[in-house]
């Protein structure tokens, strides 16, 4: 969770509000909401994995975006 907070502030600091918005909303609503509805259909006990999978998916997106934007900043 601290990584998502850091990445949101990082995107805001480098003037990438769209990425900050995507990290915040996808983590809090979109991905977790979808997984909460889908995972119990697969296995009722799989509901407990919803937030874990959400954190992993958003961390991957945030990490890749941070690397991409940081490389772009260093070439300017």
mmCIF file of the N, C-alpha and C atoms, coordinates in Angstrom:
data_MODEL
# 
_entry.id   MODEL 
# 
loop_
_atom_site.group_PDB 
_atom_site.id 
_atom_site.type_symbol 
_atom_site.label_atom_id 
_atom_site.label_alt_id 
_atom_site.label_comp_id 
_atom_site.label_asym_id 
_atom_site.label_entity_id 
_atom_site.label_seq_id 
_atom_site.pdbx_PDB_ins_code 
_atom_site.Cartn_x 
_atom_site.Cartn_y 
_atom_site.Cartn_z 
_atom_site.occupancy 
_atom_site.B_iso_or_equiv 
_atom_site.pdbx_formal_charge 
_atom_site.auth_seq_id 
_atom_site.auth_comp_id 
_atom_site.auth_asym_id 
_atom_site.auth_atom_id 
_atom_site.pdbx_PDB_model_num 
ATOM 1   N N  . UNK A 1 1  ? 0.797   -1.196  0.000   1.00 0.00 ? 1  UNK A N  1 
ATOM 2   C CA . UNK A 1 1  ? 0.000   0.000   0.000   1.00 0.00 ? 1  UNK A CA 1 
ATOM 3   C C  . UNK A 1 1  ? 0.851   1.276   0.000   1.00 0.00 ? 1  UNK A C  1 
ATOM 4   N N  . UNK A 1 2  ? 1.939   1.354   0.747   1.00 0.00 ? 2  UNK A N  1 
ATOM 5   C CA . UNK A 1 2  ? 2.739   2.587   0.699   1.00 0.00 ? 2  UNK A CA 1 
ATOM 6   C C  . UNK A 1 2  ? 3.272   2.890   -0.705  1.00 0.00 ? 2  UNK A C  1 
ATOM 7   N N  . UNK A 1 3  ? 3.521   1.856   -1.483  1.00 0.00 ? 3  UNK A N  1 
ATOM 8   C CA . UNK A 1 3  ? 4.006   2.069   -2.848  1.00 0.00 ? 3  UNK A CA 1 
ATOM 9   C C  . UNK A 1 3  ? 2.968   2.818   -3.675  1.00 0.00 ? 3  UNK A C  1 
ATOM 10  N N  . UNK A 1 4  ? 1.703   2.503   -3.490  1.00 0.00 ? 4  UNK A N  1 
ATOM 11  C CA . UNK A 1 4  ? 0.656   3.172   -4.263  1.00 0.00 ? 4  UNK A CA 1 
ATOM 12  C C  . UNK A 1 4  ? 0.520   4.634   -3.860  1.00 0.00 ? 4  UNK A C  1 
ATOM 13  N N  . UNK A 1 5  ? 0.663   4.899   -2.586  1.00 0.00 ? 5  UNK A N  1 
ATOM 14  C CA . UNK A 1 5  ? 0.614   6.288   -2.129  1.00 0.00 ? 5  UNK A CA 1 
ATOM 15  C C  . UNK A 1 5  ? 1.806   7.056   -2.685  1.00 0.00 ? 5  UNK A C  1 
ATOM 16  N N  . UNK A 1 6  ? 2.992   6.457   -2.593  1.00 0.00 ? 6  UNK A N  1 
ATOM 17  C CA . UNK A 1 6  ? 4.184   7.092   -3.140  1.00 0.00 ? 6  UNK A CA 1 
ATOM 18  C C  . UNK A 1 6  ? 4.041   7.325   -4.637  1.00 0.00 ? 6  UNK A C  1 
ATOM 19  N N  . UNK A 1 7  ? 3.562   6.321   -5.364  1.00 0.00 ? 7  UNK A N  1 
ATOM 20  C CA . UNK A 1 7  ? 3.463   6.469   -6.816  1.00 0.00 ? 7  UNK A CA 1 
ATOM 21  C C  . UNK A 1 7  ? 2.454   7.546   -7.199  1.00 0.00 ? 7  UNK A C  1 
ATOM 22  N N  . UNK A 1 8  ? 1.371   7.677   -6.460  1.00 0.00 ? 8  UNK A N  1 
ATOM 23  C CA . UNK A 1 8  ? 0.396   8.724   -6.747  1.00 0.00 ? 8  UNK A CA 1 
ATOM 24  C C  . UNK A 1 8  ? 1.023   10.107  -6.572  1.00 0.00 ? 8  UNK A C  1 
ATOM 25  N N  . UNK A 1 9  ? 1.751   10.297  -5.483  1.00 0.00 ? 9  UNK A N  1 
ATOM 26  C CA . UNK A 1 9  ? 2.421   11.580  -5.269  1.00 0.00 ? 9  UNK A CA 1 
ATOM 27  C C  . UNK A 1 9  ? 3.522   11.811  -6.300  1.00 0.00 ? 9  UNK A C  1 
ATOM 28  N N  . UNK A 1 10 ? 4.211   10.756  -6.691  1.00 0.00 ? 10 UNK A N  1 
ATOM 29  C CA . UNK A 1 10 ? 5.257   10.869  -7.704  1.00 0.00 ? 10 UNK A CA 1 
ATOM 30  C C  . UNK A 1 10 ? 4.678   11.359  -9.024  1.00 0.00 ? 10 UNK A C  1 
ATOM 31  N N  . UNK A 1 11 ? 3.572   10.749  -9.454  1.00 0.00 ? 11 UNK A N  1 
ATOM 32  C CA . UNK A 1 11 ? 2.949   11.153  -10.712 1.00 0.00 ? 11 UNK A CA 1 
ATOM 33  C C  . UNK A 1 11 ? 2.452   12.602  -10.646 1.00 0.00 ? 11 UNK A C  1 
ATOM 34  N N  . UNK A 1 12 ? 1.936   13.003  -9.504  1.00 0.00 ? 12 UNK A N  1 
ATOM 35  C CA . UNK A 1 12 ? 1.499   14.384  -9.361  1.00 0.00 ? 12 UNK A CA 1 
ATOM 36  C C  . UNK A 1 12 ? 2.688   15.337  -9.408  1.00 0.00 ? 12 UNK A C  1 
ATOM 37  N N  . UNK A 1 13 ? 3.794   14.948  -8.812  1.00 0.00 ? 13 UNK A N  1 
ATOM 38  C CA . UNK A 1 13 ? 4.980   15.810  -8.773  1.00 0.00 ? 13 UNK A CA 1 
ATOM 39  C C  . UNK A 1 13 ? 5.594   16.009  -10.152 1.00 0.00 ? 13 UNK A C  1 
ATOM 40  N N  . UNK A 1 14 ? 5.527   14.990  -11.002 1.00 0.00 ? 14 UNK A N  1 
ATOM 41  C CA . UNK A 1 14 ? 6.105   15.125  -12.340 1.00 0.00 ? 14 UNK A CA 1 
ATOM 42  C C  . UNK A 1 14 ? 5.052   15.528  -13.371 1.00 0.00 ? 14 UNK A C  1 
ATOM 43  N N  . UNK A 1 15 ? 3.922   16.001  -12.871 1.00 0.00 ? 15 UNK A N  1 
ATOM 44  C CA . UNK A 1 15 ? 2.841   16.519  -13.709 1.00 0.00 ? 15 UNK A CA 1 
ATOM 45  C C  . UNK A 1 15 ? 2.239   15.457  -14.632 1.00 0.00 ? 15 UNK A C  1 
ATOM 46  N N  . UNK A 1 16 ? 1.949   14.311  -14.058 1.00 0.00 ? 16 UNK A N  1 
ATOM 47  C CA . UNK A 1 16 ? 1.252   13.237  -14.764 1.00 0.00 ? 16 UNK A CA 1 
ATOM 48  C C  . UNK A 1 16 ? -0.021  12.887  -13.976 1.00 0.00 ? 16 UNK A C  1 
ATOM 49  N N  . UNK A 1 17 ? -0.990  13.806  -13.958 1.00 0.00 ? 17 UNK A N  1 
ATOM 50  C CA . UNK A 1 17 ? -2.186  13.572  -13.145 1.00 0.00 ? 17 UNK A CA 1 
ATOM 51  C C  . UNK A 1 17 ? -3.030  12.396  -13.638 1.00 0.00 ? 17 UNK A C  1 
ATOM 52  N N  . UNK A 1 18 ? -2.962  12.115  -14.921 1.00 0.00 ? 18 UNK A N  1 
ATOM 53  C CA . UNK A 1 18 ? -3.745  10.994  -15.444 1.00 0.00 ? 18 UNK A CA 1 
ATOM 54  C C  . UNK A 1 18 ? -3.286  9.674   -14.824 1.00 0.00 ? 18 UNK A C  1 
ATOM 55  N N  . UNK A 1 19 ? -1.987  9.476   -14.738 1.00 0.00 ? 19 UNK A N  1 
ATOM 56  C CA . UNK A 1 19 ? -1.466  8.252   -14.129 1.00 0.00 ? 19 UNK A CA 1 
ATOM 57  C C  . UNK A 1 19 ? -1.791  8.187   -12.647 1.00 0.00 ? 19 UNK A C  1 
ATOM 58  N N  . UNK A 1 20 ? -1.716  9.320   -11.961 1.00 0.00 ? 20 UNK A N  1 
ATOM 59  C CA . UNK A 1 20 ? -2.079  9.353   -10.541 1.00 0.00 ? 20 UNK A CA 1 
ATOM 60  C C  . UNK A 1 20 ? -3.540  8.974   -10.361 1.00 0.00 ? 20 UNK A C  1 
ATOM 61  N N  . UNK A 1 21 ? -4.398  9.484   -11.236 1.00 0.00 ? 21 UNK A N  1 
ATOM 62  C CA . UNK A 1 21 ? -5.826  9.169   -11.178 1.00 0.00 ? 21 UNK A CA 1 
ATOM 63  C C  . UNK A 1 21 ? -6.069  7.693   -11.455 1.00 0.00 ? 21 UNK A C  1 
ATOM 64  N N  . UNK A 1 22 ? -5.386  7.142   -12.448 1.00 0.00 ? 22 UNK A N  1 
ATOM 65  C CA . UNK A 1 22 ? -5.557  5.727   -12.795 1.00 0.00 ? 22 UNK A CA 1 
ATOM 66  C C  . UNK A 1 22 ? -5.153  4.842   -11.621 1.00 0.00 ? 22 UNK A C  1 
ATOM 67  N N  . UNK A 1 23 ? -4.036  5.137   -10.986 1.00 0.00 ? 23 UNK A N  1 
ATOM 68  C CA . UNK A 1 23 ? -3.585  4.333   -9.838  1.00 0.00 ? 23 UNK A CA 1 
ATOM 69  C C  . UNK A 1 23 ? -4.610  4.406   -8.714  1.00 0.00 ? 23 UNK A C  1 
ATOM 70  N N  . UNK A 1 24 ? -5.070  5.599   -8.399  1.00 0.00 ? 24 UNK A N  1 
ATOM 71  C CA . UNK A 1 24 ? -5.997  5.770   -7.283  1.00 0.00 ? 24 UNK A CA 1 
ATOM 72  C C  . UNK A 1 24 ? -7.342  5.104   -7.533  1.00 0.00 ? 24 UNK A C  1 
ATOM 73  N N  . UNK A 1 25 ? -7.928  5.375   -8.683  1.00 0.00 ? 25 UNK A N  1 
ATOM 74  C CA . UNK A 1 25 ? -9.273  4.866   -8.959  1.00 0.00 ? 25 UNK A CA 1 
ATOM 75  C C  . UNK A 1 25 ? -9.265  3.375   -9.254  1.00 0.00 ? 25 UNK A C  1 
ATOM 76  N N  . UNK A 1 26 ? -8.281  2.901   -9.980  1.00 0.00 ? 26 UNK A N  1 
ATOM 77  C CA . UNK A 1 26 ? -8.257  1.468   -10.288 1.00 0.00 ? 26 UNK A CA 1 
ATOM 78  C C  . UNK A 1 26 ? -8.051  0.636   -9.033  1.00 0.00 ? 26 UNK A C  1 
ATOM 79  N N  . UNK A 1 27 ? -7.224  1.133   -8.129  1.00 0.00 ? 27 UNK A N  1 
ATOM 80  C CA . UNK A 1 27 ? -6.979  0.400   -6.881  1.00 0.00 ? 27 UNK A CA 1 
ATOM 81  C C  . UNK A 1 27 ? -8.197  0.424   -5.986  1.00 0.00 ? 27 UNK A C  1 
ATOM 82  N N  . UNK A 1 28 ? -8.829  1.562   -5.867  1.00 0.00 ? 28 UNK A N  1 
ATOM 83  C CA . UNK A 1 28 ? -9.921  1.707   -4.921  1.00 0.00 ? 28 UNK A CA 1 
ATOM 84  C C  . UNK A 1 28 ? -11.272 1.263   -5.416  1.00 0.00 ? 28 UNK A C  1 
ATOM 85  N N  . UNK A 1 29 ? -11.482 1.238   -6.720  1.00 0.00 ? 29 UNK A N  1 
ATOM 86  C CA . UNK A 1 29 ? -12.824 0.983   -7.220  1.00 0.00 ? 29 UNK A CA 1 
ATOM 87  C C  . UNK A 1 29 ? -12.874 -0.033  -8.358  1.00 0.00 ? 29 UNK A C  1 
ATOM 88  N N  . UNK A 1 30 ? -12.168 0.228   -9.413  1.00 0.00 ? 30 UNK A N  1 
ATOM 89  C CA . UNK A 1 30 ? -12.354 -0.543  -10.644 1.00 0.00 ? 30 UNK A CA 1 
ATOM 90  C C  . UNK A 1 30 ? -11.882 -1.987  -10.510 1.00 0.00 ? 30 UNK A C  1 
ATOM 91  N N  . UNK A 1 31 ? -10.589 -2.180  -10.311 1.00 0.00 ? 31 UNK A N  1 
ATOM 92  C CA . UNK A 1 31 ? -10.048 -3.544  -10.286 1.00 0.00 ? 31 UNK A CA 1 
ATOM 93  C C  . UNK A 1 31 ? -10.574 -4.320  -9.087  1.00 0.00 ? 31 UNK A C  1 
ATOM 94  N N  . UNK A 1 32 ? -10.558 -3.701  -7.914  1.00 0.00 ? 32 UNK A N  1 
ATOM 95  C CA . UNK A 1 32 ? -11.049 -4.415  -6.724  1.00 0.00 ? 32 UNK A CA 1 
ATOM 96  C C  . UNK A 1 32 ? -12.528 -4.746  -6.858  1.00 0.00 ? 32 UNK A C  1 
ATOM 97  N N  . UNK A 1 33 ? -13.318 -3.831  -7.414  1.00 0.00 ? 33 UNK A N  1 
ATOM 98  C CA . UNK A 1 33 ? -14.744 -4.093  -7.605  1.00 0.00 ? 33 UNK A CA 1 
ATOM 99  C C  . UNK A 1 33 ? -15.009 -5.260  -8.542  1.00 0.00 ? 33 UNK A C  1 
ATOM 100 N N  . UNK A 1 34 ? -14.285 -5.284  -9.644  1.00 0.00 ? 34 UNK A N  1 
ATOM 101 C CA . UNK A 1 34 ? -14.448 -6.380  -10.611 1.00 0.00 ? 34 UNK A CA 1 
ATOM 102 C C  . UNK A 1 34 ? -14.045 -7.710  -9.980  1.00 0.00 ? 34 UNK A C  1 
ATOM 103 N N  . UNK A 1 35 ? -12.917 -7.714  -9.295  1.00 0.00 ? 35 UNK A N  1 
ATOM 104 C CA . UNK A 1 35 ? -12.452 -8.964  -8.683  1.00 0.00 ? 35 UNK A CA 1 
ATOM 105 C C  . UNK A 1 35 ? -13.378 -9.443  -7.566  1.00 0.00 ? 35 UNK A C  1 
ATOM 106 N N  . UNK A 1 36 ? -13.973 -8.513  -6.827  1.00 0.00 ? 36 UNK A N  1 
ATOM 107 C CA . UNK A 1 36 ? -14.903 -8.906  -5.771  1.00 0.00 ? 36 UNK A CA 1 
ATOM 108 C C  . UNK A 1 36 ? -16.126 -9.604  -6.340  1.00 0.00 ? 36 UNK A C  1 
ATOM 109 N N  . UNK A 1 37 ? -16.539 -9.232  -7.541  1.00 0.00 ? 37 UNK A N  1 
ATOM 110 C CA . UNK A 1 37 ? -17.675 -9.900  -8.170  1.00 0.00 ? 37 UNK A CA 1 
ATOM 111 C C  . UNK A 1 37 ? -17.290 -11.193 -8.884  1.00 0.00 ? 37 UNK A C  1 
ATOM 112 N N  . UNK A 1 38 ? -16.104 -11.231 -9.481  1.00 0.00 ? 38 UNK A N  1 
ATOM 113 C CA . UNK A 1 38 ? -15.704 -12.384 -10.296 1.00 0.00 ? 38 UNK A CA 1 
ATOM 114 C C  . UNK A 1 38 ? -15.142 -13.538 -9.467  1.00 0.00 ? 38 UNK A C  1 
ATOM 115 N N  . UNK A 1 39 ? -14.273 -13.247 -8.515  1.00 0.00 ? 39 UNK A N  1 
ATOM 116 C CA . UNK A 1 39 ? -13.592 -14.317 -7.782  1.00 0.00 ? 39 UNK A CA 1 
ATOM 117 C C  . UNK A 1 39 ? -14.527 -15.268 -7.029  1.00 0.00 ? 39 UNK A C  1 
ATOM 118 N N  . UNK A 1 40 ? -15.605 -14.809 -6.402  1.00 0.00 ? 40 UNK A N  1 
ATOM 119 C CA . UNK A 1 40 ? -16.500 -15.776 -5.736  1.00 0.00 ? 40 UNK A CA 1 
ATOM 120 C C  . UNK A 1 40 ? -17.179 -16.741 -6.712  1.00 0.00 ? 40 UNK A C  1 
ATOM 121 N N  . UNK A 1 41 ? -17.295 -16.350 -7.963  1.00 0.00 ? 41 UNK A N  1 
ATOM 122 C CA . UNK A 1 41 ? -17.870 -17.258 -8.955  1.00 0.00 ? 41 UNK A CA 1 
ATOM 123 C C  . UNK A 1 41 ? -16.931 -18.421 -9.236  1.00 0.00 ? 41 UNK A C  1 
ATOM 124 N N  . UNK A 1 42 ? -15.637 -18.157 -9.152  1.00 0.00 ? 42 UNK A N  1 
ATOM 125 C CA . UNK A 1 42 ? -14.633 -19.195 -9.373  1.00 0.00 ? 42 UNK A CA 1 
ATOM 126 C C  . UNK A 1 42 ? -14.551 -20.117 -8.161  1.00 0.00 ? 42 UNK A C  1 
ATOM 127 N N  . UNK A 1 43 ? -14.417 -19.494 -6.990  1.00 0.00 ? 43 UNK A N  1 
ATOM 128 C CA . UNK A 1 43 ? -14.309 -20.242 -5.743  1.00 0.00 ? 43 UNK A CA 1 
ATOM 129 C C  . UNK A 1 43 ? -14.711 -19.282 -4.621  1.00 0.00 ? 43 UNK A C  1 
ATOM 130 N N  . UNK A 1 44 ? -15.650 -19.658 -3.766  1.00 0.00 ? 44 UNK A N  1 
ATOM 131 C CA . UNK A 1 44 ? -16.085 -18.739 -2.711  1.00 0.00 ? 44 UNK A CA 1 
ATOM 132 C C  . UNK A 1 44 ? -14.946 -18.263 -1.807  1.00 0.00 ? 44 UNK A C  1 
ATOM 133 N N  . UNK A 1 45 ? -13.953 -19.083 -1.590  1.00 0.00 ? 45 UNK A N  1 
ATOM 134 C CA . UNK A 1 45 ? -12.820 -18.679 -0.754  1.00 0.00 ? 45 UNK A CA 1 
ATOM 135 C C  . UNK A 1 45 ? -11.846 -17.757 -1.488  1.00 0.00 ? 45 UNK A C  1 
ATOM 136 N N  . UNK A 1 46 ? -11.982 -17.644 -2.790  1.00 0.00 ? 46 UNK A N  1 
ATOM 137 C CA . UNK A 1 46 ? -11.078 -16.804 -3.576  1.00 0.00 ? 46 UNK A CA 1 
ATOM 138 C C  . UNK A 1 46 ? -11.344 -15.321 -3.359  1.00 0.00 ? 46 UNK A C  1 
ATOM 139 N N  . UNK A 1 47 ? -12.437 -14.983 -2.714  1.00 0.00 ? 47 UNK A N  1 
ATOM 140 C CA . UNK A 1 47 ? -12.737 -13.582 -2.438  1.00 0.00 ? 47 UNK A CA 1 
ATOM 141 C C  . UNK A 1 47 ? -11.613 -12.913 -1.658  1.00 0.00 ? 47 UNK A C  1 
ATOM 142 N N  . UNK A 1 48 ? -10.953 -13.676 -0.817  1.00 0.00 ? 48 UNK A N  1 
ATOM 143 C CA . UNK A 1 48 ? -9.868  -13.126 -0.008  1.00 0.00 ? 48 UNK A CA 1 
ATOM 144 C C  . UNK A 1 48 ? -8.679  -12.696 -0.858  1.00 0.00 ? 48 UNK A C  1 
ATOM 145 N N  . UNK A 1 49 ? -8.610  -13.161 -2.075  1.00 0.00 ? 49 UNK A N  1 
ATOM 146 C CA . UNK A 1 49 ? -7.504  -12.792 -2.963  1.00 0.00 ? 49 UNK A CA 1 
ATOM 147 C C  . UNK A 1 49 ? -7.755  -11.486 -3.719  1.00 0.00 ? 49 UNK A C  1 
ATOM 148 N N  . UNK A 1 50 ? -8.946  -10.948 -3.622  1.00 0.00 ? 50 UNK A N  1 
ATOM 149 C CA . UNK A 1 50 ? -9.298  -9.764  -4.415  1.00 0.00 ? 50 UNK A CA 1 
ATOM 150 C C  . UNK A 1 50 ? -8.350  -8.598  -4.160  1.00 0.00 ? 50 UNK A C  1 
ATOM 151 N N  . UNK A 1 51 ? -8.127  -8.251  -2.919  1.00 0.00 ? 51 UNK A N  1 
ATOM 152 C CA . UNK A 1 51 ? -7.264  -7.103  -2.632  1.00 0.00 ? 51 UNK A CA 1 
ATOM 153 C C  . UNK A 1 51 ? -5.799  -7.409  -2.909  1.00 0.00 ? 51 UNK A C  1 
ATOM 154 N N  . UNK A 1 52 ? -5.399  -8.635  -2.698  1.00 0.00 ? 52 UNK A N  1 
ATOM 155 C CA . UNK A 1 52 ? -4.010  -9.005  -2.998  1.00 0.00 ? 52 UNK A CA 1 
ATOM 156 C C  . UNK A 1 52 ? -3.744  -8.859  -4.493  1.00 0.00 ? 52 UNK A C  1 
ATOM 157 N N  . UNK A 1 53 ? -4.645  -9.397  -5.309  1.00 0.00 ? 53 UNK A N  1 
ATOM 158 C CA . UNK A 1 53 ? -4.488  -9.291  -6.757  1.00 0.00 ? 53 UNK A CA 1 
ATOM 159 C C  . UNK A 1 53 ? -4.587  -7.840  -7.217  1.00 0.00 ? 53 UNK A C  1 
ATOM 160 N N  . UNK A 1 54 ? -5.472  -7.076  -6.601  1.00 0.00 ? 54 UNK A N  1 
ATOM 161 C CA . UNK A 1 54 ? -5.597  -5.661  -6.947  1.00 0.00 ? 54 UNK A CA 1 
ATOM 162 C C  . UNK A 1 54 ? -4.292  -4.933  -6.682  1.00 0.00 ? 54 UNK A C  1 
ATOM 163 N N  . UNK A 1 55 ? -3.707  -5.168  -5.515  1.00 0.00 ? 55 UNK A N  1 
ATOM 164 C CA . UNK A 1 55 ? -2.441  -4.515  -5.167  1.00 0.00 ? 55 UNK A CA 1 
ATOM 165 C C  . UNK A 1 55 ? -1.340  -4.886  -6.153  1.00 0.00 ? 55 UNK A C  1 
ATOM 166 N N  . UNK A 1 56 ? -1.282  -6.153  -6.535  1.00 0.00 ? 56 UNK A N  1 
ATOM 167 C CA . UNK A 1 56 ? -0.250  -6.609  -7.473  1.00 0.00 ? 56 UNK A CA 1 
ATOM 168 C C  . UNK A 1 56 ? -0.431  -5.972  -8.843  1.00 0.00 ? 56 UNK A C  1 
ATOM 169 N N  . UNK A 1 57 ? -1.657  -5.961  -9.353  1.00 0.00 ? 57 UNK A N  1 
ATOM 170 C CA . UNK A 1 57 ? -1.928  -5.398  -10.677 1.00 0.00 ? 57 UNK A CA 1 
ATOM 171 C C  . UNK A 1 57 ? -1.599  -3.911  -10.718 1.00 0.00 ? 57 UNK A C  1 
ATOM 172 N N  . UNK A 1 58 ? -2.040  -3.180  -9.705  1.00 0.00 ? 58 UNK A N  1 
ATOM 173 C CA . UNK A 1 58 ? -1.785  -1.741  -9.670  1.00 0.00 ? 58 UNK A CA 1 
ATOM 174 C C  . UNK A 1 58 ? -0.300  -1.460  -9.458  1.00 0.00 ? 58 UNK A C  1 
ATOM 175 N N  . UNK A 1 59 ? 0.379   -2.268  -8.661  1.00 0.00 ? 59 UNK A N  1 
ATOM 176 C CA . UNK A 1 59 ? 1.820   -2.076  -8.449  1.00 0.00 ? 59 UNK A CA 1 
ATOM 177 C C  . UNK A 1 59 ? 2.591   -2.282  -9.744  1.00 0.00 ? 59 UNK A C  1 
ATOM 178 N N  . UNK A 1 60 ? 2.192   -3.243  -10.535 1.00 0.00 ? 60 UNK A N  1 
ATOM 179 C CA . UNK A 1 60 ? 2.856   -3.475  -11.825 1.00 0.00 ? 60 UNK A CA 1 
ATOM 180 C C  . UNK A 1 60 ? 2.657   -2.270  -12.737 1.00 0.00 ? 60 UNK A C  1 
ATOM 181 N N  . UNK A 1 61 ? 1.412   -1.794  -12.828 1.00 0.00 ? 61 UNK A N  1 
ATOM 182 C CA . UNK A 1 61 ? 1.145   -0.620  -13.672 1.00 0.00 ? 61 UNK A CA 1 
ATOM 183 C C  . UNK A 1 61 ? 1.945   0.589   -13.186 1.00 0.00 ? 61 UNK A C  1 
ATOM 184 N N  . UNK A 1 62 ? 1.910   0.842   -11.887 1.00 0.00 ? 62 UNK A N  1 
ATOM 185 C CA . UNK A 1 62 ? 2.605   2.008   -11.334 1.00 0.00 ? 62 UNK A CA 1 
ATOM 186 C C  . UNK A 1 62 ? 4.111   1.890   -11.542 1.00 0.00 ? 62 UNK A C  1 
ATOM 187 N N  . UNK A 1 63 ? 4.658   0.722   -11.313 1.00 0.00 ? 63 UNK A N  1 
ATOM 188 C CA . UNK A 1 63 ? 6.091   0.529   -11.492 1.00 0.00 ? 63 UNK A CA 1 
ATOM 189 C C  . UNK A 1 63 ? 6.545   0.737   -12.922 1.00 0.00 ? 63 UNK A C  1 
ATOM 190 N N  . UNK A 1 64 ? 5.810   0.152   -13.855 1.00 0.00 ? 64 UNK A N  1 
ATOM 191 C CA . UNK A 1 64 ? 6.154   0.310   -15.276 1.00 0.00 ? 64 UNK A CA 1 
ATOM 192 C C  . UNK A 1 64 ? 6.025   1.775   -15.692 1.00 0.00 ? 64 UNK A C  1 
ATOM 193 N N  . UNK A 1 65 ? 4.969   2.431   -15.252 1.00 0.00 ? 65 UNK A N  1 
ATOM 194 C CA . UNK A 1 65 ? 4.774   3.841   -15.596 1.00 0.00 ? 65 UNK A CA 1 
ATOM 195 C C  . UNK A 1 65 ? 5.859   4.720   -14.985 1.00 0.00 ? 65 UNK A C  1 
ATOM 196 N N  . UNK A 1 66 ? 6.232   4.438   -13.754 1.00 0.00 ? 66 UNK A N  1 
ATOM 197 C CA . UNK A 1 66 ? 7.283   5.227   -13.108 1.00 0.00 ? 66 UNK A CA 1 
ATOM 198 C C  . UNK A 1 66 ? 8.610   5.079   -13.845 1.00 0.00 ? 66 UNK A C  1 
ATOM 199 N N  . UNK A 1 67 ? 8.937   3.871   -14.256 1.00 0.00 ? 67 UNK A N  1 
ATOM 200 C CA . UNK A 1 67 ? 10.173  3.642   -15.015 1.00 0.00 ? 67 UNK A CA 1 
ATOM 201 C C  . UNK A 1 67 ? 10.125  4.398   -16.335 1.00 0.00 ? 67 UNK A C  1 
ATOM 202 N N  . UNK A 1 68 ? 8.997   4.300   -17.027 1.00 0.00 ? 68 UNK A N  1 
ATOM 203 C CA . UNK A 1 68 ? 8.848   4.970   -18.323 1.00 0.00 ? 68 UNK A CA 1 
ATOM 204 C C  . UNK A 1 68 ? 8.983   6.478   -18.182 1.00 0.00 ? 68 UNK A C  1 
ATOM 205 N N  . UNK A 1 69 ? 8.288   7.069   -17.226 1.00 0.00 ? 69 UNK A N  1 
ATOM 206 C CA . UNK A 1 69 ? 8.328   8.523   -17.059 1.00 0.00 ? 69 UNK A CA 1 
ATOM 207 C C  . UNK A 1 69 ? 9.683   8.994   -16.551 1.00 0.00 ? 69 UNK A C  1 
ATOM 208 N N  . UNK A 1 70 ? 10.336  8.205   -15.701 1.00 0.00 ? 70 UNK A N  1 
ATOM 209 C CA . UNK A 1 70 ? 11.655  8.590   -15.194 1.00 0.00 ? 70 UNK A CA 1 
ATOM 210 C C  . UNK A 1 70 ? 12.683  8.564   -16.308 1.00 0.00 ? 70 UNK A C  1 
ATOM 211 N N  . UNK A 1 71 ? 12.624  7.585   -17.161 1.00 0.00 ? 71 UNK A N  1 
ATOM 212 C CA . UNK A 1 71 ? 13.551  7.544   -18.304 1.00 0.00 ? 71 UNK A CA 1 
ATOM 213 C C  . UNK A 1 71 ? 13.309  8.729   -19.231 1.00 0.00 ? 71 UNK A C  1 
ATOM 214 N N  . UNK A 1 72 ? 12.035  9.060   -19.435 1.00 0.00 ? 72 UNK A N  1 
ATOM 215 C CA . UNK A 1 72 ? 11.705  10.206  -20.295 1.00 0.00 ? 72 UNK A CA 1 
ATOM 216 C C  . UNK A 1 72 ? 12.215  11.507  -19.683 1.00 0.00 ? 72 UNK A C  1 
ATOM 217 N N  . UNK A 1 73 ? 12.149  11.647  -18.372 1.00 0.00 ? 73 UNK A N  1 
ATOM 218 C CA . UNK A 1 73 ? 12.651  12.849  -17.703 1.00 0.00 ? 73 UNK A CA 1 
ATOM 219 C C  . UNK A 1 73 ? 14.160  12.983  -17.852 1.00 0.00 ? 73 UNK A C  1 
ATOM 220 N N  . UNK A 1 74 ? 14.877  11.876  -17.798 1.00 0.00 ? 74 UNK A N  1 
ATOM 221 C CA . UNK A 1 74 ? 16.337  11.942  -17.870 1.00 0.00 ? 74 UNK A CA 1 
ATOM 222 C C  . UNK A 1 74 ? 16.843  12.259  -19.270 1.00 0.00 ? 74 UNK A C  1 
ATOM 223 N N  . UNK A 1 75 ? 16.003  12.079  -20.294 1.00 0.00 ? 75 UNK A N  1 
ATOM 224 C CA . UNK A 1 75 ? 16.426  12.394  -21.662 1.00 0.00 ? 75 UNK A CA 1 
ATOM 225 C C  . UNK A 1 75 ? 16.096  13.825  -22.043 1.00 0.00 ? 75 UNK A C  1 
ATOM 226 N N  . UNK A 1 76 ? 15.353  14.522  -21.205 1.00 0.00 ? 76 UNK A N  1 
ATOM 227 C CA . UNK A 1 76 ? 14.981  15.901  -21.538 1.00 0.00 ? 76 UNK A CA 1 
ATOM 228 C C  . UNK A 1 76 ? 16.054  16.878  -21.137 1.00 0.00 ? 76 UNK A C  1 
# 
